[in-house]
Structures are given as structure tokens and as C-alpha cells.
């Protein structure tokens, strides 16, 4: 960590993902971020991470030093590393939503502009939230197995840079047209069940933006960042019209009466598939099943608007 003439507790550590610059060059974005913090007359350090592993280590180091906040300048992956590094500490995470996906920022009404987001970082209030843990990974949004992970894997960095959120739709169009159904075995707390499904989500999230469509949905009936539970969402689409029908029902919060959808709340869950299927954690590819996750009640802190 750079030495500066200010106590750590007064300083902001701005963690920048150089690949997520909001459509501007990284140099221009750094200048905008620095200018926005300078406007508030607060001490700050700008640190660029070369990889998710480095972002995690920077966040952990900042938490150990007790900085005022770690500011994640990037998408949901950058925010996830910042939350993972500060989990269980008193150091909050602020969000500058510059990535392809900005789901957490959307959930907490973080302004899309750099200047507005920096204002929240400096003047906002701390909100305590649950996090999930899957192996060594901490997630704020969700982990998933099946179709959603296939969509994420199919969206290349070049596609995301060119198309933004639409890259996920285009990249996984083939999978969505003919959804693959897999045999899943789940252990949900002490309950075991077997299902034939195309996707299993283990969600911590409340609202989910459905890009590129102009809509938000509540993913599960009781999904909440602060209930000490994860929401296991089981979707069994057989063909593309099934996805349209299920999306429409969830968008209208009509969760019951459709045997293609099942929602269960739990503190821990294990997901296995035969054969193994792709896994994602907070929008990043994470190998294949099995997937094991548990809730970490109140382990994260986010700066939100007052």
C-alpha cells in the first residue's frame, strides 16, 4: 500500500478494473475518478488490478489497514473481489458501476455516473448485507449451475466490450434455443431431492436486471440481502417458449402454479449434476459441478445513498 500523509481510516482505496472503463479509455476514466474524489477533498489512492486474484489481495490488504472504504471501480466481478477481501471486517465497499453487469449497483440505487457514485462513496451510509460462500469464493449476487453458466462462458471478453450486456444473450443463443436438461441432485439444508432441470441458481440477490431488456425482476418470492438465507431457484425449461413464459411469470411475481419453477430457502446447499455442468459465481465462470454454497449472514458492508 502506498504511504500517504493521512491515517488509513480517512483514506479511500479505489480498486480499478482496467478492462471495465465505462466505454472510455482507462486513462480518461482514472482522471474522472480522481477528479470526482478531489472535488470532495478526501484522501484516496487509485490502484489498478491486473487480475481477480490481485484485486482480492489488494482488498484484503486495504481491509487489514482499516481504510475508510474499498471503492470497486468495475463490474460485478470487481465488486465481488472487494466484498470477498473485506468480508467480516468493518471496512465497507463502495461501487463505481463501470462493468458489463452492474447488478449490485442496481439493487442499491447506486448512480450510473462516476460523479454520482463517488458522492455515495463519500457521503453514503453503510448497509450490512448477507454474502454467500462457495468454496473459497464469496459472492454477493448468486452462484449458478447449468444454462446461466453456459451463457456467461459463451460471452467472450471481446463480445462484452463490443455489445455490453447483450453479449450474454448473443453468446448463449444456441443454448437458449435448445435448453439442455440435466439430472441434478440437491442437498438443501437437511433435505435431499433430485430434479430434471436446465438451471439451478443459488441466489442472494433481490432485484435482477434482465439486460438488454428494460426490466428488473425479483428472482425469487422471498429473495432478500438481509434475511440470513439463500434462495435456491430451480428452472426446468424444455424449449425457448418455456423461458419466455417463466420470465414473464417471475416479472409479474407469480411464482406459484408452474411446475417448471421451484423455489426453496436454505442456509446451505450442495448441487451435483450427472453429467457435470458449468458453474458461475457472480457472473464469472467457475468450473463445473459440484457446487456447494452457504450463507454468511451480515458479512458484507455496502455504501448506499442516504
N, C-alpha and C positions, 0 to 999 in steps of 0.2 A: 504494500500500500504506500502511495506517495506521502511524504511528510509535508504537512502544511501548518501554518501558524494558527490553527483553530483546534479546539478539542473535538474528538471524534463525534461526540454526542450532538454537535452542531452541524456536522457535515453530511451532505448527500453524496452517496456513491451512485453515479449514473452508469449503469451497465448497458453498453450499446452492442446490439447485434448488427454487424456491418452489412449483412445481407437483407436487413429489413430497414429500409430508409424512407418508407412512405412515398415511393416514386421519385425521390430526389437523390442526388449523389450523396454518398456518405459524408463528404466534406461539407456540403451545404447543410445537411441535417445536423452535424455536430455543431456548426455555427449557430443554427437556430436554437438548439437545445441550450448551448452555453449562453446565448443572448437572453433566453427566457429566464434562466436561473439568475443571471446577473441583474435582471430587472427587479428581482425580489431581494437583492442584496444579501444573499445567503452563500456560504462557502459550499463548494461542490467539486468533485473530481469526475472527469469523464474517462471511463475505462472501456476499451473495445475488447470483446471476447472473440477468440479465433475458433472456438468450438463449444458445444454444450458442456463438455467436461470442464473447460476453463471458466465458463460462465458460472458453473456450480461452485468451483473453488474460490472465485472472486467473491461470490455472495457469502460463502461460509466465512471467509476472512473478514469481510465487512461486518458480519454479524458478531464475530468474536471481538472486534474492535469497538462494537457498540455504536455504529454510525446512526445518524438521525433516521435515515431510511435508505434502502436499496431501491433505486429507480430503474425498472426494467424497460428499456427502450427497444421494443421489438414486438414480436407477436406472442402467441400463447406459449410457444416453446421457451422463449426467453423469460416470460413471467413464471413459468413452471420451475425453471432452474433457480430463479431468485427466491421463490417460495420454498423450494427444497432446501436451499442453503440457509435460510433464516428460520425454518420450521422449528417451533418450540422455543424460540427466543422472543425477546421484547422488540426486536427490530422489525418495523413494518416494511411492506413492499408498496411502492407507488408504480403506476403503469403509464407509460407513454405508448399508446397503441399504434405501432408502425408496421405490423406484420400482415400476412395474408389472412390469418384468422385472429380476431380480437374479441373472443367470446367473453373472457373475464371482464374486460373493459366495458363491454356492452351490458353485462349483468349489474355492474355498479355505476352505470351512467358516467363513466369517465369521458370527458370531451375528446373528440377526434383530433382537434388541433393540438400542436405541440404546446403552444402558449397556454391553452386551457388546461391541458393535462398537467403541466408544470405548476399551474396555480393550485390544482388539487393536491399535488405532492407537497407543496409548501404550506397551504392553508387548510387542507382537508382534515378529517377526523379518522381515527383508527377504528376499523371494524374487524372483530375477531371472526374467523371462519374455520369450518372444518376442512381438512385435507384428506386425501386418500393416499395409501401407500401400496405400491405393487412391487414387491421385491425391494430393490434399492432405490426405486423411483418414487418420488412424491408427486401426486397430481392434484390439481385444483378443479379441473373440469370433469374428465372421465377417462376411463380405460375401456377398450372395446376389443371384441374378437369377431372376426368374420368380415362382412361386407364393408363396414366403415373403415377397417384397417386396410382392406384392398383398395378402396378409393384413395386413401392417403398415400399408399405405396405407389399407386399409378400416377400421381401428380408429381411430376419431376420439378426440381428447382427452377428450371427454365420456364416451364409452363406456369408455375406460380408467379414468377416475376412478370411474365407477359400478360397473364389472364387474371391474376388475383384469385379471389375465392372461386371463380368459375372453373379454375383448373381442376378442382376436386371432382366437379360434375363431369367434365370432359374426360379426365383421366380414368374415371371408373365407369364410363357409359356402358361398356361391354358387360361388365359385371352386373350393373343395374338392370340391363335388358333381360338378362337370364340369371337371376339370383341363384347362387349355389346354396343348396340346403345341406346342413351338416348335422350329425348327431352329437349333441352336447350333453355332457354330464356336469351338473352343478351341485356344489355343496354350499348352501346359503344358511349361514349360522349352523344350526344343527339339523337342517332339513336337506335331504337329498332328492334330486329329481333329474329325469332325463327328458330332453326335448329335441325335436327336429326343428331347426331354425336356421335363418340366414345371418343373424347378427345378435350378439349379446353385448349390451352396454352396461358398464358399472359406473354410474353417474353420481357426481357430487353437485352438479350444476343445477341452477334453477331455470333460467331462460336460455334458450339456444337460438342464435340467429341462423336462419336457413339461407345461406348465400348460394347463388346470387339472387334468390327471391327476396322481395321486400317484406319479410315477415319474421317474427320471432315466435317460438313455441315454448311451452312449458313441457319439458321432456317426459316427465312422469307426474302422476297425480299429486304426490306429496314431496317432490324434489325441493330441497332447501339446503343452503350452505351452512345452516346453523342448527341442525336437528340431531347431530351425532350419529347419522345413519347414511349409508349409501343406497342408491336406488338401482336395483337390478332390472334392466329393461330387456325383455325378450321379444324379438321381432321375427315372425315366420312368414316372410314374403315368398310367394310361389312364382310370381311374374311381375313385370313392371307395373301394371294397374294396381296390384296389391300395395306397392309403395305409395302410389298416389292416394289411394283410399286411406291408408293408415296415417299418412302425413296430414290429410285433411281432418281426420278424426282427432288427432293429437292437437292440431292447431286450434280446434274448437273445444279442446279439453273434454272430449268424450272418450274416455279411456275404457269404459266397461262395454261388454256386449260384443266383443270382437275376438274370436279365438285365435287370431293371428298375433295378438299382443298380450303380454303378461308382465305385470309389474310387482316386484317384491322388494321390501326394505330389509336391510341387514347391516350388521356391523362388520362382517367379513364374508367373503365369497371366494370360491375356487371354481374356475371354468376349465373344463377339459373338452377336447373335440376329437372325433375319430372320423377321418384323419385329422391331424393338426391343422389349424387355420391361422391366418395372420393376426397379429395383435398390434394395437396402437395405444399409446399413453399420451394424453394431452396433445393429440394431433401429430405425434412423431411415431414412426414405425418402430416396433419393439419386439421383433422376432415372431415366434409362434406360440400357440397354447402349449402347456397350461398357463393360465393367468390366475394369480392369487392376489387378492386385494383386501385391505382392511381400512376402516375409517380411523382418522386421527382427530378426535373432537377438539375444536378450538385451537388447532396447532398453527394456523396461519393468521397473519395480520395484514390487512389491506388498507391503504389510504383512500378514502372515498370523499365525495363532495359533502360539505356541511349542509 
